[in-house]
Amino acid sequence: MPGQPPTRPPTQPRSRARSLRTRLFVTIMLPLIVVAGLSSVVLHWLSREMSHNLYDDTLRVVAHTVAREVVLTKGDLVTDSLLDSLVGALGDPIYYQVRADGGYFLAGHSDAPLPDNPPDMPGGVPVFFDAVYHGEPVRAVILREFISDPDFDGWTTVEVWQTVTQRQALSMRMLAQSAVVLVLLLGAAAVLIWFGIRRGLAPLTDLRAALALRGAHDLRPIRRPVPPEARPLVTTINTLFARLSAELERRNAFISNAAHQLRNPVAAIQAQAEAARDSRTPDDQAERLRDLTDTARRLSRMSRQLLRLDAANQRRLPEDTPPADLAGLASEVARRYVPAALRADIEIEYDGPQTPLFVRGDPVLIEELIDNLIDNALRYGCPPGSSLRLAVAESGGRAVLSVADEGPGIPPDAAEKVFERFVRLSHVEDGGCGLGLPIVRAIARGAGGTARVVPTPRGCTIRVALPLHGAGCAQSGRSADKAQKIRL
């Protein structure tokens, strides 16, 4: 109808891949069929040669017989009974000609076929050739024999020829019999091969059935015995199960911890909102609203950090990701924190190269890493009147970012715990959620680097080492002596 878009034909589903059983069967049977075809060609040639040689030998014997019969009958024709016997034995009509020494015609047919190139006629050696006689292809033999006889003393030449219908029929019968045998052999081989493939693939079928019986959360390793050829596949599946199990455990722990951490702020927001609603004085209501705003801000920050932590754990660095300038990002992020640091009477110092120092990693995530380090240091490690020092340098083929504060520091036994989710030290009274440093380590590991707490006599120093980008190695090497130290 007008105005209606043309309907598209339904998309055809993609053809299903052939089963392994079918592939093995075809792979094995195709060479057998090719070999059978080549064998039939060879057998046809052999059968034709065999019938050819058989009839030639018979034709030579007939020539000897005709010669003896003509000599014994003193030049008379071969008797009908003998000729009928020869024709009955060979199947095709037989013609002959006998000439005495000097070429004198004795008996037979006078129009005998001759070879295209008359050969030398050695005595006692038959000469075979193909010719056409009265429009039909024939096979002929010429034989010279020396006969000692009062009437026929000398070399007697006998030529016998015969049509080739029966010899061709014999070769075709032999070929047909061979073809029947080959077809039967191929059929038997196909049945046996199919049965053998089914038996050989039975362990894989049992493995498939065992996996089909498993539930959605059953990721135990496969213990079922399998053939040696299938062990790498089972090992790979078990490795995948182990990774999936670890990922599910991590996700479940993350969801459980997140739900636990979000439950208290949500309950606090609800309680503070109800308290603000029931406040009797404007001052009391304003105080409740301030508390409600602070709690909502902490909840919002916790939610953002939860999402960032999950993204940092899941994100894999693509090959075409552009490099990140660690020096430039550290300087830029530090400058953004200067106003807040000044209000808290904290001084920020930056010590790094003047030229870019490129590292492998997503620039957005590297910026998030630096932001969390500075925010964590300003919150928990920088009392009023202290300073925060950022240092970027190249060391051991890697780019190293160090953030040092002058706060109470981190005890040695908690140097690794602080990188776990929702872990907060007992002396911390700020409303943090314990996700800043886990995000830092997750981003560093995603880029192929490390993050750790460096023991220091005073304060806390967190050091992040990231692999240099290929183009950044040369640039950083040239700029090693061009570091700048500035107070922001």
C-alpha positions in Angstrom: 0.0 0.0 0.0 1.2 3.6 -0.6 3.0 5.2 2.3 4.1 1.9 3.9 7.8 1.1 3.9 8.8 -1.9 1.9 9.0 -5.1 3.9 12.3 -6.7 4.2 12.7 -10.4 3.5 13.2 -12.4 6.6 16.9 -12.9 7.4 18.1 -16.4 6.8 19.7 -18.0 9.9 23.3 -18.8 9.5 24.0 -22.3 8.5 25.0 -24.4 11.5 28.5 -25.7 11.6 28.9 -29.3 10.8 29.4 -31.7 13.7 32.8 -33.0 14.6 31.5 -36.5 13.8 30.5 -35.4 10.3 33.8 -33.6 9.7 35.8 -36.6 10.7 33.7 -38.9 8.5 34.0 -36.7 5.5 37.7 -36.1 6.1 38.3 -39.9 6.2 36.0 -40.9 3.4 37.0 -38.3 0.9 40.6 -39.7 0.5 39.2 -43.2 0.4 36.8 -42.2 -2.5 39.7 -40.5 -4.3 41.8 -43.6 -3.9 38.9 -45.8 -5.1 38.5 -43.6 -8.2 42.2 -43.8 -9.0 42.1 -47.6 -8.4 39.2 -47.9 -10.8 41.2 -46.1 -13.4 44.2 -48.4 -12.8 42.0 -51.5 -12.8 40.4 -50.4 -16.1 43.8 -50.1 -17.7 45.0 -53.4 -16.2 41.8 -55.2 -17.3 42.1 -53.8 -20.8 45.7 -54.8 -21.0 44.9 -58.3 -19.6 42.1 -58.9 -22.1 44.3 -57.5 -24.9 47.2 -59.8 -24.1 44.8 -62.7 -23.6 43.2 -62.3 -27.0 46.6 -61.6 -28.6 48.0 -64.9 -27.3 44.9 -66.7 -28.4 45.1 -65.1 -31.8 48.7 -66.2 -32.2 47.7 -69.8 -31.3 45.0 -69.6 -33.9 47.6 -68.5 -36.5 49.7 -71.5 -35.7 46.6 -73.8 -35.9 45.5 -72.3 -39.3 49.0 -72.7 -40.7 49.2 -76.4 -39.6 45.7 -77.1 -40.9 46.4 -75.6 -44.3 49.7 -77.5 -44.7 48.0 -80.8 -43.6 45.2 -80.3 -46.1 47.6 -79.4 -48.9 46.2 -75.9 -49.3 42.6 -76.5 -48.7 40.5 -74.2 -46.5 40.2 -74.7 -42.8 37.4 -77.0 -42.0 34.1 -75.4 -40.9 34.1 -77.5 -37.7 37.5 -76.2 -36.7 36.6 -72.6 -37.6 33.4 -72.8 -35.7 35.2 -74.1 -32.7 37.7 -71.2 -32.8 34.9 -68.7 -33.2 33.0 -70.2 -30.4 36.0 -70.0 -28.1 36.9 -66.5 -29.0 33.4 -65.1 -29.6 34.3 -62.8 -32.6 34.5 -63.8 -36.2 37.9 -65.0 -37.4 39.4 -64.4 -40.8 42.7 -65.8 -42.1 45.0 -65.8 -45.1 47.8 -68.2 -45.9 50.6 -67.5 -48.4 53.4 -69.8 -49.5 57.0 -68.9 -49.9 57.3 -66.1 -52.6 53.9 -64.7 -51.8 51.7 -67.3 -53.5 48.2 -67.2 -52.2 47.1 -70.6 -50.7 43.9 -70.2 -48.7 41.6 -67.8 -46.9 40.5 -64.3 -47.7 42.4 -62.4 -50.3 41.7 -58.9 -49.0 43.6 -59.2 -45.7 44.3 -55.9 -43.9 47.9 -54.7 -43.9 49.7 -52.6 -41.3 50.2 -48.9 -42.0 54.0 -49.4 -41.9 54.8 -52.9 -43.1 57.5 -54.2 -40.6 60.3 -56.6 -41.2 59.0 -60.1 -40.8 61.4 -62.1 -38.7 60.8 -65.8 -38.8 58.8 -67.3 -35.9 58.0 -63.9 -34.3 54.3 -62.8 -34.5 53.6 -59.2 -35.5 50.4 -57.7 -34.1 48.6 -54.6 -35.4 45.2 -52.8 -35.4 43.3 -52.2 -38.6 39.9 -51.8 -40.1 38.2 -54.5 -42.1 35.0 -53.9 -43.9 34.3 -50.9 -41.7 34.9 -52.6 -38.4 38.0 -52.4 -36.1 40.0 -55.6 -36.0 43.1 -57.0 -34.4 45.5 -58.9 -36.7 48.6 -61.0 -36.4 51.1 -61.9 -39.1 53.3 -65.0 -38.5 56.0 -66.5 -40.7 56.9 -70.1 -40.2 59.4 -72.3 -42.1 57.7 -75.5 -43.1 59.5 -78.5 -44.5 57.1 -80.2 -46.8 57.4 -81.6 -50.3 54.6 -79.3 -51.5 55.2 -76.2 -49.3 58.9 -76.1 -48.6 60.0 -72.7 -47.3 58.6 -69.7 -45.4 54.8 -69.7 -45.1 53.1 -66.5 -44.1 49.9 -66.7 -42.1 47.7 -63.7 -41.2 44.7 -64.0 -38.9 42.5 -61.1 -37.8 39.4 -60.8 -35.7 37.0 -58.1 -34.6 37.5 -56.6 -31.1 34.0 -56.6 -29.8 34.5 -59.4 -27.3 37.8 -58.3 -26.0 36.3 -54.8 -25.3 33.3 -56.5 -23.6 35.7 -58.6 -21.5 37.6 -55.5 -20.3 34.3 -53.8 -19.4 33.1 -56.8 -17.5 36.3 -57.0 -15.6 36.0 -53.2 -14.9 32.4 -53.6 -13.7 33.3 -56.4 -11.4 36.2 -54.4 -9.9 33.9 -51.4 -9.5 31.3 -53.5 -7.7 34.0 -54.8 -5.4 35.3 -51.2 -4.7 31.8 -50.0 -4.0 31.2 -52.8 -1.6 34.5 -52.1 0.1 33.7 -48.4 0.4 30.3 -49.1 1.8 31.7 -51.5 4.4 34.5 -49.0 5.2 31.9 -46.2 5.6 29.8 -48.2 8.1 32.9 -49.3 10.1 34.4 -45.7 10.1 31.1 -44.2 11.2 30.8 -46.8 14.0 34.4 -46.2 15.0 34.0 -42.4 15.0 30.9 -42.8 17.2 32.8 -45.0 19.6 35.9 -42.7 19.5 33.8 -39.6 20.3 31.8 -41.3 23.1 34.0 -39.7 25.8 33.2 -36.2 24.4 29.5 -37.1 24.2 29.6 -38.2 27.9 31.5 -35.0 28.8 28.8 -32.9 27.1 26.0 -34.8 28.9 27.8 -34.3 32.2 28.2 -30.5 31.6 24.5 -30.3 30.5 23.5 -31.7 33.9 25.3 -28.9 35.8 23.5 -26.0 37.3 24.2 -22.4 36.4 26.4 -21.9 39.5 28.2 -25.2 39.4 31.7 -24.2 38.3 33.6 -27.1 39.8 36.6 -28.4 37.8 35.9 -31.2 35.4 37.3 -34.5 36.8 35.9 -36.9 34.2 38.6 -38.9 32.4 39.0 -37.9 28.8 41.3 -39.0 25.9 44.7 -37.3 25.8 43.6 -35.2 22.7 40.8 -33.6 24.7 42.8 -32.9 27.8 43.9 -29.4 26.7 40.3 -28.5 26.0 39.2 -29.7 29.5 42.2 -27.8 31.0 41.1 -24.7 29.3 37.5 -25.1 30.4 38.6 -25.7 34.0 40.7 -22.5 33.8 37.7 -20.6 32.5 35.6 -22.1 35.3 38.2 -21.0 37.9 38.3 -17.4 36.5 34.5 -17.3 36.4 34.3 -18.6 39.9 36.8 -16.0 41.2 34.9 -13.3 39.3 31.6 -14.4 40.8 33.0 -14.5 44.2 34.5 -11.0 43.7 31.2 -9.7 42.4 29.3 -11.2 45.2 31.7 -9.8 47.8 31.6 -6.4 46.1 27.8 -6.4 46.1 27.6 -7.5 49.7 30.1 -4.9 50.9 28.5 -2.2 48.8 25.0 -3.0 50.1 26.4 -3.0 53.7 28.2 0.3 53.2 25.2 2.0 51.5 22.7 0.8 54.0 23.9 3.1 56.8 24.0 6.3 54.8 20.6 5.6 53.3 19.2 5.0 56.8 20.9 8.1 58.0 19.4 10.2 55.2 15.9 8.8 56.0 16.3 9.5 59.7 17.7 13.1 59.1 14.9 13.8 56.6 12.3 12.8 59.1 14.0 14.8 61.8 14.1 17.8 59.5 10.4 17.4 58.7 9.5 17.2 62.4 11.7 20.1 63.5 9.9 22.7 65.6 12.2 25.7 65.1 13.8 27.1 61.9 17.3 26.8 63.4 16.8 23.1 64.3 15.4 22.5 60.8 18.4 24.2 59.2 20.9 22.1 61.2 19.1 18.9 60.3 19.1 19.9 56.6 22.9 20.6 56.8 23.4 17.1 58.3 21.2 15.7 55.6 23.2 17.5 52.9 26.5 16.2 54.2 25.2 12.7 54.4 23.8 12.8 50.9 27.1 14.2 49.7 29.0 11.3 51.3 26.6 8.8 49.8 27.0 10.4 46.4 30.8 10.2 46.7 30.6 6.6 47.8 28.4 5.7 44.9 30.7 7.3 42.4 33.7 5.6 43.9 32.0 2.2 43.8 31.3 2.6 40.1 34.8 3.8 39.5 36.2 0.9 41.4 34.1 -1.6 39.4 35.1 0.0 36.1 38.8 0.0 37.0 38.6 -3.7 37.9 36.7 -4.6 34.7 38.3 -2.4 32.1 41.0 -3.9 29.9 43.4 -1.6 28.1 42.9 -1.7 24.3 45.9 -1.8 22.1 45.1 1.5 20.4 44.7 3.5 23.6 46.7 6.7 23.4 49.5 7.1 26.1 48.9 9.2 29.2 51.3 12.1 30.1 51.9 11.3 33.8 53.9 14.5 34.4 51.3 16.7 32.8 48.3 15.0 34.5 50.0 15.1 38.0 50.7 18.8 37.6 47.2 19.6 36.4 45.4 17.6 39.1 47.6 19.1 41.8 46.7 22.7 40.6 43.0 21.9 40.9 43.5 21.1 44.6 45.4 24.3 45.4 42.4 26.4 46.5 41.1 23.6 48.9 44.7 23.1 50.2 45.1 26.8 50.9 41.9 27.0 52.8 43.2 24.1 55.0 46.6 25.8 55.4 48.3 23.0 53.4 51.1 23.6 50.9 51.4 21.4 47.8 54.8 20.9 46.1 55.3 19.3 42.7 58.7 17.9 41.5 58.7 16.4 38.0 60.1 16.7 34.5 59.2 19.7 32.3 58.6 17.6 29.3 55.9 14.8 28.9 56.5 11.5 30.5 54.2 9.1 28.7 53.0 5.9 30.3 50.7 3.0 29.2 47.2 3.6 30.4 43.9 5.4 29.8 44.5 9.1 30.4 41.0 9.3 32.1 41.8 6.5 34.5 45.4 7.8 35.2 43.9 11.2 36.1 41.4 9.4 38.4 44.3 7.6 40.1 46.2 10.9 40.7 43.0 12.5 42.0 42.3 9.8 44.5 45.9 9.9 45.8 45.8 13.6 46.4 42.3 13.6 47.8 43.3 10.7 50.2 46.4 12.5 51.3 44.7 15.8 51.9 41.9 14.1 53.9 43.9 11.8 56.1 47.6 12.8 56.0 47.9 16.6 55.9 47.2 18.4 59.2 47.0 22.2 59.1 50.4 23.8 58.5 51.9 20.7 56.8 52.8 20.1 53.1 51.9 17.5 50.4 54.7 16.6 48.0 54.1 15.0 44.6 57.1 13.6 42.7 57.2 12.2 39.1 60.4 10.6 37.8 61.7 7.7 35.7 63.3 4.8 37.6 64.2 1.3 36.3 62.4 1.7 33.0 59.2 2.8 34.6 57.5 6.1 35.5 57.1 6.5 39.2 54.6 8.8 41.0 55.1 9.4 44.7 52.6 11.2 47.0 54.1 12.0 50.4 52.3 13.6 53.3 53.2 14.6 56.9 50.3 12.9 58.7 50.1 10.0 61.2 51.1 7.5 58.5 50.0 4.0 58.0 51.2 1.2 60.3 53.4 -1.5 58.6 50.8 -4.2 59.3 48.1 -2.2 57.5 50.2 -1.3 54.4 48.3 -3.9 52.3 45.0 -3.8 54.1 44.4 -0.1 53.1 44.2 -1.3 49.4 41.2 -3.5 50.2 37.6 -2.3 49.7 35.9 -0.5 52.6 39.0 -0.7 54.9 39.6 2.4 57.1 42.1 2.9 59.8 40.9 3.3 63.3 42.3 6.8 63.8 40.5 8.2 60.7 37.4 10.2 61.7 36.5 11.6 58.3 33.4 10.3 56.6 35.3 8.4 54.0 34.2 5.1 52.6 37.6 3.3 52.2 37.6 3.1 48.3 40.2 5.7 47.3 43.3 3.5 47.6 41.6 0.3 46.2 40.7 2.4 43.1 44.4 3.5 42.8 45.6 -0.1 42.9 43.0 -1.3 40.5 43.9 1.4 37.9 47.6 0.7 38.3 47.2 -3.0 37.8 45.0 -2.5 34.8 47.8 -0.5 33.2 50.4 -3.1 34.1 51.8 -1.2 37.1 51.9 -1.4 40.9 50.8 0.7 43.9 52.2 0.3 47.4 52.9 2.1 50.6 56.6 3.0 51.1 57.9 2.9 54.7 59.0 6.3 55.9 60.0 7.7 59.3 57.3 10.4 59.1 54.0 10.6 57.4 52.9 8.3 54.6 54.3 7.9 51.1 52.4 6.0 48.4 54.3 5.1 45.3 52.8 4.1 41.9 55.0 2.6 39.2 53.6 2.5 35.6 55.2 1.1 32.5 56.6 3.6 30.1 55.0 4.0 26.7 57.3 3.2 23.7 57.4 6.8 22.5 57.8 8.1 26.0 60.9 6.2 26.8 63.1 8.2 24.6 61.5 11.5 25.6 61.8 10.8 29.3 65.4 9.8 28.8 66.2 13.1 27.2 64.4 15.2 29.8 65.7 13.5 32.9 67.9 16.5 33.7 65.1 19.0 33.1 63.0 18.4 36.3 61.2 21.3 37.9 60.3 21.8 41.5 57.5 24.2 42.1 55.2 25.1 45.0 51.6 25.3 44.0 
